[in-house]
Amino acid sequence: MFSDEYNASAIAAKAKITMLENNPAGYFAASVLAGAYIGFGILLIFTIGSMLGNQPYTKIIMGASFGIALSLVVIAGAELFTGNNFIMASGVVKKTIRVMDVIKLWCICYAGNWVGAVLLSLAFYGAQGPSGSTGQYIAASAAAKMGLSPLVLFLRGVLCNILVCLAAWCGFRCKSDSGKLIMIFWCLFAFITCGFEHSIANMTLLTVSLLAPFNAAVSVWGYIYNLTFVTLGNIVGAVIFLAVPYGMMTRETKIK
């Protein structure tokens, strides 16, 4: 059960390593794009949130709008760190790649995602996007994220990437692009509405908040603090709660 799809994920992991080795600049560019694509989703939903204010339905509408982020990554094509947490771990489970290969790819992908997020944030700031209520809403939201405890950030990171990687996993299970998009919508709707933490999404939100703080309690230390614990949670959520269990379910199959 699930063997064909899990093996496909492990083969995809090997293909990513091959691309990184043969075309490192191209792989980094794909990572930069993913950071920007996720950032577009963040800018969209927080612009919407600033318009709606503290209404009971605000987070629901924000959650329903975030699907554009992962949809762009999957359909347009880009390399997202959090999705790669699951895919690369499946490659290790099936022994198509080595642990050191995974660490190298994760580091480069994470760096590329960060560059994409920062470049988009700078462009948004230059376009006077974070002005008025939008900037205030982003800054206040970022300050709240920077003020959470390490355990809360870690657990929200775990829960977030379970959902994000379920969307990635369902991409291997679905036979059509429309099916993939439907699962992306539901998984991201759940994570945004529930208030979970996504490291790459936070890169854009927190960067914009530093550029336009609006007197909110945001800082470079808070930026690093948030991303550290959320990133660790994202990795654990993907590896321990998805890649390993599904690997155990398909243990009887080997890739030739």
Secondary structure as the mmCIF struct_conf table of DSSP 4:
data_model
#
loop_
_struct_conf.conf_type_id
_struct_conf.id
_struct_conf.beg_label_comp_id
_struct_conf.beg_label_asym_id
_struct_conf.beg_label_seq_id
_struct_conf.end_label_comp_id
_struct_conf.end_label_asym_id
_struct_conf.end_label_seq_id
HELX_RH_AL_P HELX_RH_AL_P1 SER A 3 ASN A 22
HELX_RH_AL_P HELX_RH_AL_P2 PRO A 24 LEU A 52
BEND BEND1 ASN A 54 ASN A 54
TURN_TY1_P TURN_TY1_P1 PRO A 56 TYR A 57
HELX_RH_AL_P HELX_RH_AL_P3 THR A 58 SER A 65
TURN_TY1_P TURN_TY1_P2 PHE A 66 PHE A 66
HELX_RH_AL_P HELX_RH_AL_P4 GLY A 67 SER A 71
HELX_RH_PI_P HELX_RH_PI_P1 LEU A 72 GLY A 77
HELX_RH_AL_P HELX_RH_AL_P5 PHE A 81 VAL A 93
TURN_TY1_P TURN_TY1_P3 LYS A 94 LYS A 95
BEND BEND2 THR A 96 ILE A 97
HELX_RH_AL_P HELX_RH_AL_P6 VAL A 99 GLY A 126
TURN_TY1_P TURN_TY1_P4 ALA A 127 GLN A 128
BEND BEND3 PRO A 130 PRO A 130
HELX_RH_AL_P HELX_RH_AL_P7 GLY A 132 MET A 146
TURN_TY1_P TURN_TY1_P5 GLY A 147 GLY A 147
BEND BEND4 LEU A 148 LEU A 148
HELX_RH_AL_P HELX_RH_AL_P8 PRO A 150 ARG A 173
BEND BEND5 LYS A 175 SER A 176
HELX_RH_AL_P HELX_RH_AL_P9 ASP A 177 CYS A 194
TURN_TY1_P TURN_TY1_P6 GLY A 195 GLY A 195
HELX_RH_AL_P HELX_RH_AL_P10 SER A 199 LEU A 211
BEND BEND6 ALA A 212 ALA A 212
TURN_TY1_P TURN_TY1_P7 PHE A 214 ASN A 215
BEND BEND7 ALA A 217 ALA A 217
HELX_RH_AL_P HELX_RH_AL_P11 VAL A 220 ALA A 238
HELX_RH_PI_P HELX_RH_PI_P2 VAL A 239 ALA A 243
HELX_RH_AL_P HELX_RH_AL_P12 VAL A 244 MET A 249
TURN_TY1_P TURN_TY1_P8 THR A 250 GLU A 252
#
